[in-house]
Amino acid sequence: MEYGIIGLLVLALNIWALFNVWTSGSSIAAKLIWSIVIFALPVIGVVLWLVFGPRGGSAVTA
């Protein structure tokens, strides 16, 4: 039973990440690459996207 809950959690995270990828202002090529990474590596892909993906408007310029 616990694998089912974990699977649903991974699916929800993947859907959330894909939605954020496709609604971002990145280029189509970047969106396609991130989508492939998230589909091919569900857990690792989401973590990679969270670390290296596009940032929001919170960049600080010095």
N, CA, C and O atoms as CSV, one atom per row, in Angstrom:
chain,resi,resn,atom,element,x,y,z
A,1,MET,N,N,0.819,-1.197,0.000
A,1,MET,CA,C,0.000,0.000,0.000
A,1,MET,C,C,0.863,1.261,0.000
A,1,MET,O,O,0.513,2.233,-0.669
A,2,GLU,N,N,1.983,1.273,0.733
A,2,GLU,CA,C,2.807,2.472,0.811
A,2,GLU,C,C,3.428,2.819,-0.533
A,2,GLU,O,O,3.701,3.990,-0.801
A,3,TYR,N,N,3.659,1.812,-1.392
A,3,TYR,CA,C,4.205,2.114,-2.709
A,3,TYR,C,C,3.179,2.848,-3.562
A,3,TYR,O,O,3.545,3.669,-4.403
A,4,GLY,N,N,1.917,2.563,-3.355
A,4,GLY,CA,C,0.874,3.257,-4.090
A,4,GLY,C,C,0.803,4.728,-3.718
A,4,GLY,O,O,0.617,5.586,-4.581
A,5,ILE,N,N,0.949,5.016,-2.442
A,5,ILE,CA,C,0.916,6.412,-1.977
A,5,ILE,C,C,2.148,7.154,-2.478
A,5,ILE,O,O,2.050,8.301,-2.914
A,6,ILE,N,N,3.303,6.504,-2.416
A,6,ILE,CA,C,4.527,7.127,-2.922
A,6,ILE,C,C,4.423,7.361,-4.420
A,6,ILE,O,O,4.851,8.402,-4.918
A,7,GLY,N,N,3.859,6.402,-5.140
A,7,GLY,CA,C,3.661,6.556,-6.578
A,7,GLY,C,C,2.747,7.727,-6.907
A,7,GLY,O,O,3.014,8.479,-7.844
A,8,LEU,N,N,1.676,7.884,-6.147
A,8,LEU,CA,C,0.774,9.014,-6.361
A,8,LEU,C,C,1.461,10.340,-6.063
A,8,LEU,O,O,1.231,11.332,-6.756
A,9,LEU,N,N,2.302,10.360,-5.035
A,9,LEU,CA,C,3.048,11.563,-4.699
A,9,LEU,C,C,4.027,11.928,-5.820
A,9,LEU,O,O,4.137,13.097,-6.189
A,10,VAL,N,N,4.731,10.941,-6.355
A,10,VAL,CA,C,5.653,11.181,-7.470
A,10,VAL,C,C,4.883,11.670,-8.690
A,10,VAL,O,O,5.327,12.597,-9.367
A,11,LEU,N,N,3.741,11.066,-8.979
A,11,LEU,CA,C,2.923,11.499,-10.114
A,11,LEU,C,C,2.460,12.942,-9.941
A,11,LEU,O,O,2.506,13.728,-10.887
A,12,ALA,N,N,2.016,13.292,-8.742
A,12,ALA,CA,C,1.563,14.658,-8.484
A,12,ALA,C,C,2.717,15.652,-8.643
A,12,ALA,O,O,2.530,16.728,-9.211
A,13,LEU,N,N,3.903,15.302,-8.151
A,13,LEU,CA,C,5.072,16.177,-8.310
A,13,LEU,C,C,5.455,16.335,-9.772
A,13,LEU,O,O,5.825,17.426,-10.204
A,14,ASN,N,N,5.367,15.254,-10.533
A,14,ASN,CA,C,5.690,15.332,-11.960
A,14,ASN,C,C,4.699,16.222,-12.704
A,14,ASN,O,O,5.097,17.029,-13.544
A,15,ILE,N,N,3.437,16.080,-12.405
A,15,ILE,CA,C,2.420,16.919,-13.059
A,15,ILE,C,C,2.645,18.378,-12.691
A,15,ILE,O,O,2.559,19.253,-13.553
A,16,TRP,N,N,2.931,18.650,-11.428
A,16,TRP,CA,C,3.204,20.020,-10.978
A,16,TRP,C,C,4.422,20.593,-11.692
A,16,TRP,O,O,4.392,21.728,-12.167
A,17,ALA,N,N,5.496,19.805,-11.766
A,17,ALA,CA,C,6.723,20.271,-12.421
A,17,ALA,C,C,6.479,20.519,-13.910
A,17,ALA,O,O,6.923,21.535,-14.445
A,18,LEU,N,N,5.785,19.609,-14.577
A,18,LEU,CA,C,5.502,19.798,-16.009
A,18,LEU,C,C,4.639,21.026,-16.245
A,18,LEU,O,O,4.869,21.771,-17.198
A,19,PHE,N,N,3.657,21.244,-15.397
A,19,PHE,CA,C,2.826,22.437,-15.529
A,19,PHE,C,C,3.674,23.698,-15.394
A,19,PHE,O,O,3.530,24.635,-16.180
A,20,ASN,N,N,4.558,23.720,-14.397
A,20,ASN,CA,C,5.428,24.878,-14.198
A,20,ASN,C,C,6.416,25.059,-15.341
A,20,ASN,O,O,6.729,26.189,-15.716
A,21,VAL,N,N,6.908,23.964,-15.895
A,21,VAL,CA,C,7.824,24.054,-17.038
A,21,VAL,C,C,7.106,24.690,-18.215
A,21,VAL,O,O,7.624,25.625,-18.825
A,22,TRP,N,N,5.919,24.194,-18.542
A,22,TRP,CA,C,5.225,24.665,-19.745
A,22,TRP,C,C,4.578,26.034,-19.578
A,22,TRP,O,O,4.230,26.664,-20.577
A,23,THR,N,N,4.408,26.511,-18.357
A,23,THR,CA,C,3.870,27.860,-18.178
A,23,THR,C,C,4.968,28.885,-17.912
A,23,THR,O,O,4.681,30.063,-17.699
A,24,SER,N,N,6.229,28.439,-17.925
A,24,SER,CA,C,7.341,29.366,-17.703
A,24,SER,C,C,7.626,30.154,-18.981
A,24,SER,O,O,7.080,29.856,-20.043
A,25,GLY,N,N,8.470,31.141,-18.864
A,25,GLY,CA,C,8.829,31.972,-20.001
A,25,GLY,C,C,10.039,31.461,-20.764
A,25,GLY,O,O,10.604,32.193,-21.577
A,26,SER,N,N,10.448,30.230,-20.522
A,26,SER,CA,C,11.612,29.658,-21.194
A,26,SER,C,C,11.303,29.371,-22.661
A,26,SER,O,O,10.150,29.400,-23.092
A,27,SER,N,N,12.360,29.096,-23.409
A,27,SER,CA,C,12.190,28.764,-24.821
A,27,SER,C,C,11.532,27.393,-24.965
A,27,SER,O,O,11.517,26.594,-24.028
A,28,ILE,N,N,10.993,27.140,-26.144
A,28,ILE,CA,C,10.350,25.854,-26.421
A,28,ILE,C,C,11.355,24.720,-26.297
A,28,ILE,O,O,11.018,23.644,-25.804
A,29,ALA,N,N,12.584,24.950,-26.739
A,29,ALA,CA,C,13.615,23.907,-26.650
A,29,ALA,C,C,13.899,23.555,-25.190
A,29,ALA,O,O,14.010,22.377,-24.850
A,30,ALA,N,N,14.017,24.556,-24.334
A,30,ALA,CA,C,14.268,24.296,-22.917
A,30,ALA,C,C,13.084,23.559,-22.290
A,30,ALA,O,O,13.274,22.639,-21.495
A,31,LYS,N,N,11.875,23.959,-22.645
A,31,LYS,CA,C,10.687,23.293,-22.113
A,31,LYS,C,C,10.654,21.825,-22.541
A,31,LYS,O,O,10.322,20.947,-21.745
A,32,LEU,N,N,10.998,21.570,-23.794
A,32,LEU,CA,C,10.998,20.203,-24.308
A,32,LEU,C,C,12.058,19.351,-23.610
A,32,LEU,O,O,11.790,18.207,-23.243
A,33,ILE,N,N,13.248,19.897,-23.426
A,33,ILE,CA,C,14.321,19.160,-22.751
A,33,ILE,C,C,13.933,18.839,-21.312
A,33,ILE,O,O,14.105,17.705,-20.866
A,34,TRP,N,N,13.411,19.828,-20.576
A,34,TRP,CA,C,13.001,19.581,-19.191
A,34,TRP,C,C,11.871,18.558,-19.131
A,34,TRP,O,O,11.843,17.727,-18.224
A,35,SER,N,N,10.948,18.604,-20.072
A,35,SER,CA,C,9.850,17.633,-20.091
A,35,SER,C,C,10.374,16.217,-20.298
A,35,SER,O,O,9.922,15.281,-19.639
A,36,ILE,N,N,11.320,16.063,-21.206
A,36,ILE,CA,C,11.905,14.739,-21.452
A,36,ILE,C,C,12.641,14.235,-20.217
A,36,ILE,O,O,12.534,13.061,-19.862
A,37,VAL,N,N,13.391,15.127,-19.558
A,37,VAL,CA,C,14.113,14.729,-18.342
A,37,VAL,C,C,13.132,14.309,-17.257
A,37,VAL,O,O,13.354,13.304,-16.580
A,38,ILE,N,N,12.056,15.057,-17.082
A,38,ILE,CA,C,11.074,14.730,-16.043
A,38,ILE,C,C,10.351,13.429,-16.361
A,38,ILE,O,O,10.080,12.641,-15.454
A,39,PHE,N,N,10.030,13.184,-17.643
A,39,PHE,CA,C,9.380,11.928,-18.020
A,39,PHE,C,C,10.322,10.736,-17.884
A,39,PHE,O,O,9.916,9.677,-17.406
A,40,ALA,N,N,11.581,10.900,-18.300
A,40,ALA,CA,C,12.523,9.789,-18.300
A,40,ALA,C,C,12.996,9.428,-16.894
A,40,ALA,O,O,13.190,8.253,-16.583
A,41,LEU,N,N,13.178,10.429,-16.057
A,41,LEU,CA,C,13.670,10.218,-14.693
A,41,LEU,C,C,12.701,10.893,-13.722
A,41,LEU,O,O,12.976,12.002,-13.263
A,42,PRO,N,N,11.587,10.260,-13.401
A,42,PRO,CA,C,10.525,10.932,-12.649
A,42,PRO,C,C,10.972,11.596,-11.350
A,42,PRO,O,O,10.678,12.773,-11.139
A,43,VAL,N,N,11.659,10.894,-10.492
A,43,VAL,CA,C,12.043,11.471,-9.206
A,43,VAL,C,C,13.256,12.382,-9.375
A,43,VAL,O,O,13.248,13.528,-8.925
A,44,ILE,N,N,14.283,11.873,-10.018
A,44,ILE,CA,C,15.513,12.650,-10.205
A,44,ILE,C,C,15.246,13.855,-11.099
A,44,ILE,O,O,15.820,14.922,-10.878
A,45,GLY,N,N,14.388,13.705,-12.102
A,45,GLY,CA,C,14.071,14.816,-12.992
A,45,GLY,C,C,13.436,15.987,-12.276
A,45,GLY,O,O,13.771,17.139,-12.550
A,46,VAL,N,N,12.519,15.706,-11.357
A,46,VAL,CA,C,11.873,16.778,-10.593
A,46,VAL,C,C,12.891,17.467,-9.688
A,46,VAL,O,O,12.894,18.692,-9.566
A,47,VAL,N,N,13.749,16.679,-9.059
A,47,VAL,CA,C,14.775,17.268,-8.187
A,47,VAL,C,C,15.729,18.133,-9.014
A,47,VAL,O,O,16.078,19.241,-8.606
A,48,LEU,N,N,16.148,17.627,-10.174
A,48,LEU,CA,C,17.029,18.416,-11.044
A,48,LEU,C,C,16.349,19.702,-11.478
A,48,LEU,O,O,16.979,20.759,-11.514
A,49,TRP,N,N,15.061,19.618,-11.810
A,49,TRP,CA,C,14.342,20.816,-12.231
A,49,TRP,C,C,14.243,21.825,-11.090
A,49,TRP,O,O,14.381,23.029,-11.306
A,50,LEU,N,N,14.003,21.330,-9.870
A,50,LEU,CA,C,13.922,22.234,-8.725
A,50,LEU,C,C,15.249,22.944,-8.473
A,50,LEU,O,O,15.263,24.107,-8.071
A,51,VAL,N,N,16.364,22.252,-8.706
A,51,VAL,CA,C,17.683,22.829,-8.448
A,51,VAL,C,C,18.153,23.700,-9.604
A,51,VAL,O,O,18.633,24.812,-9.386
A,52,PHE,N,N,18.019,23.200,-10.844
A,52,PHE,CA,C,18.602,23.873,-11.999
A,52,PHE,C,C,17.588,24.539,-12.918
A,52,PHE,O,O,17.979,25.212,-13.873
A,53,GLY,N,N,16.317,24.372,-12.660
A,53,GLY,CA,C,15.285,24.911,-13.533
A,53,GLY,C,C,15.178,26.417,-13.473
A,53,GLY,O,O,15.918,27.080,-12.747
A,54,PRO,N,N,14.251,26.946,-14.242
A,54,PRO,CA,C,14.086,28.409,-14.284
A,54,PRO,C,C,13.654,28.964,-12.936
A,54,PRO,O,O,12.866,28.350,-12.217
A,55,ARG,N,N,14.169,30.102,-12.618
A,55,ARG,CA,C,13.842,30.761,-11.363
A,55,ARG,C,C,12.722,31.761,-11.596
A,55,ARG,O,O,12.474,32.196,-12.721
A,56,GLY,N,N,12.064,32.109,-10.525
A,56,GLY,CA,C,11.029,33.136,-10.594
A,56,GLY,C,C,11.675,34.516,-10.652
A,56,GLY,O,O,12.858,34.629,-10.976
A,57,GLY,N,N,10.944,35.526,-10.355
A,57,GLY,CA,C,11.438,36.879,-10.424
A,57,GLY,C,C,12.206,37.322,-9.194
A,57,GLY,O,O,12.260,38.517,-8.901
A,58,SER,N,N,12.801,36.388,-8.467
A,58,SER,CA,C,13.479,36.728,-7.215
A,58,SER,C,C,14.979,36.900,-7.362
A,58,SER,O,O,15.694,36.870,-6.360
A,59,ALA,N,N,15.480,37.081,-8.579
A,59,ALA,CA,C,16.911,37.252,-8.774
A,59,ALA,C,C,17.353,38.623,-8.247
A,59,ALA,O,O,16.713,39.643,-8.501
A,60,VAL,N,N,18.431,38.615,-7.530
A,60,VAL,CA,C,18.962,39.847,-6.947
A,60,VAL,C,C,20.166,40.281,-7.761
A,60,VAL,O,O,21.095,39.502,-7.972
A,61,THR,N,N,20.149,41.515,-8.213
A,61,THR,CA,C,21.296,42.037,-8.974
A,61,THR,C,C,22.096,42.953,-8.080
A,61,THR,O,O,21.539,43.737,-7.312
A,62,ALA,N,N,23.401,42.848,-8.186
A,62,ALA,CA,C,24.271,43.672,-7.319
A,62,ALA,C,C,24.810,44.862,-8.068
A,62,ALA,O,O,25.556,45.662,-7.502
